Amino acid sequence: SYETQLLPEYAMYRAFNALTDSSFRVRLAHVTYIDSARTDTVIRYGFLIEPDAELARRLGGQLDEANNVHDLLTDPAYMTLVAMFEYFIGNTDWSVWGRHNIVLVKKAEPPLMLAIPYDFDFSGAVNAPYATPPPQVPIRSVRERYYRGYCQPDSVLTAVLARFRAAKDSIYAVVRAVPDLPEGDMKGLLGYFNDFYATIENRALVQREFVRGCRSLPQ
């Protein structure tokens, strides 16, 4: 039954790949488990995730393992893209400050810090039966979206929303391409994404969710 969560989570990584190369690469695999004591064999899906150090090297940077790095010390355009993606998939189980489901990569040229997300099984899109929102966010179900990004100038937010619009077909294509993803699960994922796209095409909802609903910058 856990394969029903594994394949949608794999799809979340591929969806983020469609938005940016600054993301973990993943590869779907068939894993064969052999019980030598009983000569029993079972084959299950799994996926391989790019190692942190390889990710940093590919992006021309280095891992930064500093504690208590604030979101605002990272690249604002990329950080807003990450926060919007987490909203897109309905995930609140992440923290830059706590390096929770986030890897920090420091680039020298140009000089910037990227907070790269991973581990999406607590997202509303995956909707695992064990997933619950963290107690500090005011939602009761992971299916509810809640934006955890900091307030940014309109130019940053507008560019991020434009990026989601431009990548829509690619995102939907990678979901449809996941092998053995049940038809009902695929339609459920795309329907969940449709709700997001309806939101960003509604000016009032954009103001409510991402302008008035963003986290205030410290004074």
C-alpha positions in Angstrom: 0.0 0.0 0.0 2.9 2.4 0.5 3.6 2.3 -3.2 0.4 4.4 -3.5 2.3 7.2 -1.7 5.7 6.5 -3.2 4.7 7.1 -6.8 3.0 10.5 -6.1 6.0 11.6 -4.1 8.3 10.7 -6.9 6.0 12.8 -9.1 6.5 15.8 -6.8 10.3 15.7 -7.3 9.7 15.6 -11.1 7.3 18.5 -10.9 9.9 20.6 -9.1 12.5 19.5 -11.7 10.1 21.0 -14.3 10.3 24.3 -12.5 14.0 24.5 -11.9 17.3 22.7 -12.4 18.2 23.7 -8.8 16.4 20.6 -7.5 17.1 17.1 -6.5 17.2 14.7 -9.4 15.4 11.4 -8.9 15.3 8.0 -10.6 12.5 5.5 -10.3 13.6 1.9 -9.7 12.3 -1.6 -9.2 13.8 -2.9 -6.1 14.1 -6.7 -5.6 14.0 -7.9 -2.0 15.2 -11.5 -1.5 14.5 -13.4 1.7 17.4 -15.9 1.6 16.0 -17.9 4.6 12.7 -18.6 2.8 13.9 -18.2 -0.8 11.1 -15.6 -1.1 11.4 -12.7 -3.6 9.3 -9.5 -3.9 9.7 -6.6 -6.3 8.6 -3.1 -5.2 9.0 0.4 -6.6 11.5 2.8 -5.0 13.3 5.9 -6.1 16.9 7.0 -5.9 17.6 10.6 -4.8 20.7 12.5 -5.9 23.2 12.8 -3.0 23.5 16.2 -1.4 27.1 16.6 -2.3 26.4 15.7 -6.0 23.6 18.2 -6.1 25.9 21.0 -4.7 28.6 20.1 -7.1 26.3 20.0 -10.1 25.0 23.5 -9.1 28.6 24.8 -8.8 28.3 25.3 -5.0 29.1 23.8 -1.7 26.9 22.3 1.0 26.3 24.7 3.9 25.6 22.9 7.2 25.2 26.0 9.3 22.4 26.0 11.8 19.7 28.7 12.2 20.0 30.2 8.7 17.1 32.5 8.2 15.0 32.3 5.0 15.9 35.9 4.3 19.6 35.1 4.0 18.8 32.9 1.0 18.3 34.0 -2.6 14.8 35.7 -2.5 13.7 34.8 -6.0 14.6 31.1 -5.5 13.2 31.1 -1.9 9.9 32.4 -3.1 9.8 29.7 -5.8 10.4 27.1 -3.1 7.7 28.5 -0.8 5.3 28.7 -3.8 6.1 25.1 -4.8 5.5 23.9 -1.2 2.1 25.7 -1.3 1.4 24.2 -4.7 1.8 20.6 -3.4 0.2 21.5 0.0 3.4 20.9 2.1 4.1 22.8 5.3 6.6 20.2 6.7 9.7 22.2 6.0 12.0 24.8 7.6 15.0 26.7 6.4 15.9 27.8 10.0 15.8 24.2 11.3 17.2 22.7 8.0 14.2 20.4 8.1 13.6 18.8 4.7 15.9 21.5 3.3 19.5 21.4 2.0 21.5 24.6 1.9 23.8 25.1 -1.1 26.1 28.2 -1.1 27.2 29.3 -4.6 30.2 31.6 -5.1 29.3 32.8 -8.6 27.0 34.6 -8.4 27.2 34.7 -4.6 23.9 33.4 -3.2 22.4 30.7 -0.9 19.8 28.2 -2.1 17.5 26.4 0.2 16.6 23.3 -1.8 13.6 21.2 -0.7 13.1 17.4 -0.5 10.9 14.9 1.3 7.3 15.6 0.2 5.4 12.7 1.7 3.6 15.0 4.2 2.2 17.1 1.3 -1.5 17.3 0.5 -0.8 16.2 -3.0 0.6 12.9 -1.8 -2.0 12.7 1.0 -0.4 9.9 3.0 -2.7 8.5 5.7 -0.1 9.3 8.4 0.5 12.9 7.3 -0.6 15.8 9.6 0.2 19.5 9.5 2.8 20.8 12.1 1.1 22.3 15.1 2.4 25.8 14.4 0.3 26.3 11.2 -3.4 27.1 11.3 -4.7 24.2 9.2 -6.3 20.9 10.2 -5.5 18.8 7.1 -2.5 18.5 4.8 -5.0 18.9 1.9 -5.4 22.6 3.0 -2.9 24.9 1.4 -1.0 27.4 3.6 1.6 29.8 2.2 4.8 30.0 4.4 6.8 32.3 2.2 8.0 35.7 3.3 6.6 38.9 1.7 8.6 40.0 -1.3 8.3 42.8 -3.9 5.6 42.4 -6.5 8.3 41.9 -9.1 9.5 38.7 -7.4 6.1 37.3 -6.8 4.9 38.1 -10.3 8.0 36.4 -11.8 7.5 33.2 -9.7 3.8 33.0 -10.7 4.8 33.4 -14.4 7.2 30.6 -14.0 4.5 28.3 -12.7 2.2 29.2 -15.6 5.0 28.6 -18.1 5.8 25.2 -16.6 2.2 24.0 -16.2 2.2 21.7 -19.3 5.6 20.2 -18.3 4.4 19.6 -14.7 1.2 17.9 -15.9 3.2 15.8 -18.4 5.6 14.4 -15.8 2.7 13.4 -13.6 1.0 11.6 -16.5 4.4 9.9 -17.3 4.8 8.2 -13.9 4.6 4.5 -14.6 1.9 2.5 -12.9 0.4 5.5 -11.2 -3.3 4.5 -11.0 -5.6 6.6 -13.1 -7.6 7.7 -10.1 -4.4 8.9 -8.3 -3.3 10.8 -11.4 -6.6 12.5 -11.8 -6.6 13.4 -8.1 -3.1 15.0 -8.4 -4.0 17.0 -11.5 -7.3 18.1 -9.9 -5.3 19.3 -6.8 -3.0 21.2 -9.1 -5.9 22.6 -11.0 -7.1 24.3 -7.8 -3.7 26.0 -7.5 -3.8 27.3 -11.0 -7.3 28.6 -10.5 -6.0 30.5 -7.4 -3.2 32.2 -9.2 -5.5 33.3 -12.0 -7.7 35.0 -9.5 -6.3 38.4 -8.5 -8.3 38.6 -5.3 -7.0 35.1 -4.2 -3.4 36.0 -5.1 -3.8 39.1 -2.9 -5.3 37.0 -0.1 -2.9 34.1 -0.2 0.4 35.6 -1.2 0.3 39.3 -0.5 -1.7 39.6 2.7 -1.0 36.0 3.7 2.8 36.1 3.4 5.0 36.2 6.4 6.1 39.8 7.3 9.7 40.8 7.0 11.3 41.6 10.4 11.7 45.3 11.2 
